[in-house]
Every structure is written in structure tokens, then in C-alpha cells.
Amino acid sequence: MATTSESLAFDRGVRPMMEIVLPEKAAAIIGFHADPELQARIEELARKSTEGELTEDERAEYAGYVRANKFVAILKRQAQNLTNSQS
């Protein structure tokens, strides 16, 4: 898990780009959810990870989903902050 300082630095680093990209898409980003098939795959990998049953390829796949999830969470937070500041 990223440290608070790392998270703050990342947020600060991407904020200018998010302010360009997010205004028209903020609501869509805030409401985004993975499709059911993808969500099921992530849950399967999470279960296997907890049980120590991931293959090397699955471990890499799961790491990619975890990284993507963190990025989506950052986008959602930035979109929510932008929406709140415009209210």
C-alpha cells in the first residue's frame, strides 16, 4: 500500500491533467464499475491469493488489477473533488 506522502504526491502530480480530462466526464467516472465478468475474475484471483493458490501468471494478472483499481480509485476521488468544488 502506498504511503500517505506517496499518495499525496501522486494526486498532486496528476491533478492538472485530471482538471483537463474530468470536467465533462466526472459523473461517468464517479459511477464507473467493472463489468460483472471482470469483477468475478478479480474476486476469484483475490480468493486464490488469500488461499495461497495463485500461479505466477495469476499473481501478475492480479497485481495488474490491483494497480488498475488504485488508479480508478484516484480518478474517482479526483472527479468527486472536482464535482464538489463546482457545487
N, C-alpha and C positions, 0 to 999 in steps of 0.2 A: 504494500500500500504506500502511496506517495505521502511524503511528509507535508505538513501544512505549508511550509515555506515553498516547497516544490509546487504544490497545487496553486498557491497564490501567484507564483512566478509564471506558471503556465497560463493561468487565467489572464494575467496582465499581458503576456506575450500575444495571446490570440484575440484579446478583446477588440483591438482596432479592426481586424478582419471580420469578426463577428458583427460589428456595428454596420459593416457594409453588406453582409450577406443576410443577416437576420430580419431586418425590418419587415419585409414582405412575407417572410416565411415563418415568423415566430410562432404563430398559432399551430402550424403544421408540425413544427419541431417539438413543441411542448406536448402535443398529442401523439407523437410517434410511439409505436410499439412494434416489436419484432413480430413477423408473421408467425402463426401457430407452429408451422413445421420447424422453423429456426428455433423458436422458443423451446420446443420439445427436444431438439438436438442439444441445445445448451444445458437443459436440465439433465439430460442423460449423461453428458460429459461431467457435469457437476457431481452427480451421484457417483459415477465411476471414480472421479478424483477423490471424493470423500472416502470411498472404499479402497483406494489404492490400486485400482484396476485399469488405469489408463495405459494404453500403449504409447510409445514415443510419438507416433503421428497424432494420436488423440490429444496428448499433452500439448503439442504445438498448436493444434487446432483450438483447443480450449483456451490457451494463452492468447490467441488471436481474438477470440470472442470476448475475453475479459478486457483486453486492451480496447476493443471497439466499444464495449459497454461503458468504459470510463470516458471515452471521447463523447459518446452520445449523452452521457450524464452532464458533461461540461457544456455541450451545445444547449441542452435543455435548460441548464441553470442560467447561461448567458441569455437565452431567449426570454426566460422568465424575468430576469433582471431588466432587460430592455423593455419588456411589456410593462413592468411595474413603474419604470421611470417615465414612461409615456402617459401613464394614467393621471 
